[in-house]
Amino acid sequence: MYKLLLTIVPLSIFMVNCADQNIEQEQKEPKTNEIPKPQYTLTADQTHNKFSRSIPPVVKVPSGSVIEAYTKEATDEQLSLESQASDLSNLSFDPIHPLTGPVYVEGAQPGDILAVTLHKIELGDWAWSAVIPGFGFLADQFTEPFLKTFQLGKDKTKVKFNENIEIPLRPFPGVMGVAPATDSLLNTIPPRENGGNMDDPHLVEGTTVYFPVFVEGALFSIGDTHAAQGAGEVCGTAIEAPMRIIYEVNVIKSGRKMAEPQYETDEYYAVTAFATTIDEAAKKATNYMIEYLVEAHNLNRVEAYMLCSLAGDLHIAEVVDVPHVLVSMHMSKQVLGI
């Protein structure tokens, strides 16, 4: 709990009703790496694969709850460790992205912010990655199916790509999001204002992600877990694996309004932006960071714009989740003095 209090302090600057003394006390709390004990457990059978406020929650929890969620890999068990490239021809996209949830968080209302802290991400037993015909950044060039499978385990730290190449594992959820304010069942492939398929490889253990709330209870879901992924996810897949995640949900009232998800670690604060082109997403991310710097750090807009150029880092999260791409901008907390 102490870690969460520390990680949400920069956001709490925006909370007009919070007392300065409380913030100072939270900042002085010692950091701890202790993983909080889950109060609720969600199984890999408690899934859905659309985003909509019409999908009923599988559990209702108070703000501050710690949840253990088991996730499936992205195909919803259409593939296995023994699968071959030929099996990709029978792959259906209909069940893609089984998401564990939704979780109704008591007290969350439209206009609030839901803070989700990723305390623990534990690998499952196996994983896969593939080139799927018709899907990927260079789909016109790579038209034949290709599949690799990997033996994992919760203590695994790297996998062999071939005899000479090893890939370090840095697991994260490819999809996290709250429900949008629609009864329509939205496909999970593209990221949107509610989060969704962000495929941002920086959303690892220790990260707190902030989601704008659009419906009562927020209705948070998580899945599409990746053991490793490069920024961009250019072939269309990461190392796709089932996982166990321990996360914490907190409702933030009277905070700064967010158009799209933002996140932070001990090292930096970050904003995200989706669009149909990299240029548009990068411009949106830059403007979101300017807004953050103006409101949280008392800069004027031209100072904030210059700081984004001098110390802000743009990152391409993904370029394959059509029709949208996702770009983030990171700002060092050391630079900001926090």
WOUR-V293747 format. One record per backbone hydrogen bond with DSSP energy under -0.5 kcal/mol. CO is the residue of the C=O (numbers start at 1). NH is the residue of the N-H. Records with the same first field share a line. If there is no record, write none. Layout:
CO = NH / NH
This chain:
1 = 5
2 = 6
3 = 7
4 = 8
6 = 9
8 = 12
9 = 13
10 = 13
11 = 14
12 = 15
14 = 16
15 = 18
19 = 23
20 = 24
21 = 25
22 = 26
23 = 27
24 = 28
25 = 29
26 = 29
34 = 36
40 = 68
42 = 70
43 = 46
45 = 47
46 = 101
48 = 99
49 = 188
50 = 52
51 = 186
52 = 55
54 = 56
59 = 104
61 = 106
62 = 65
65 = 249
66 = 39 / 40
67 = 69 / 247
68 = 42
69 = 245
71 = 243
72 = 225
73 = 76
74 = 97
80 = 83
84 = 87
85 = 88
86 = 89
87 = 90
88 = 91
93 = 96
98 = 224
99 = 48 / 101
100 = 222
102 = 58 / 59 / 104
103 = 105 / 220
104 = 61 / 106
105 = 108
106 = 63
108 = 217
109 = 112
112 = 213
113 = 115 / 252
114 = 116 / 211
115 = 117 / 250
116 = 118 / 209
117 = 119 / 248
118 = 206
120 = 246
122 = 244
124 = 153
125 = 152
126 = 242
127 = 150
128 = 240
129 = 148
130 = 132
131 = 133 / 146
132 = 135
136 = 139
138 = 141 / 142
141 = 143
146 = 131
148 = 129
150 = 127 / 152
153 = 156
157 = 169
159 = 161 / 167
165 = 161 / 162
166 = 168
167 = 159
172 = 174 / 226
174 = 198 / 199
175 = 223
176 = 196
177 = 221
180 = 182
182 = 53 / 54
184 = 186
186 = 51
190 = 197
192 = 195
194 = 178 / 196
195 = 192
196 = 176 / 198
199 = 201
200 = 203
202 = 204
203 = 173
204 = 207
207 = 118 / 209
208 = 264
209 = 116 / 211
210 = 262
211 = 114
213 = 111
215 = 218
217 = 105 / 219
218 = 179
220 = 102 / 103
221 = 177
222 = 100
223 = 175
224 = 174
225 = 241
226 = 172
227 = 170
228 = 239
230 = 233
232 = 319
233 = 236
234 = 137
235 = 132
238 = 240
239 = 227 / 228
240 = 128
242 = 124
243 = 71
244 = 122
245 = 69 / 247
246 = 119 / 120
247 = 67
248 = 117
249 = 64
250 = 115
251 = 253
252 = 113
254 = 16
261 = 272
262 = 210
263 = 270
264 = 208
267 = 333 / 334
268 = 265
269 = 331
270 = 263
271 = 329
273 = 327
275 = 325
277 = 281
278 = 282
279 = 283
280 = 284
281 = 285
282 = 286
283 = 287
284 = 288
285 = 289
286 = 290
287 = 291
288 = 292
289 = 293
290 = 294
291 = 295
292 = 296
293 = 297 / 299
294 = 298
300 = 304
301 = 305
302 = 306
303 = 307
304 = 308
305 = 309
306 = 310
307 = 311 / 312
308 = 312
311 = 332
312 = 314
313 = 330
315 = 317 / 328
317 = 232
318 = 326
320 = 322
321 = 324
325 = 275
326 = 317 / 318
327 = 273
328 = 315
329 = 271
330 = 313
331 = 269
332 = 336
333 = 337 / 338
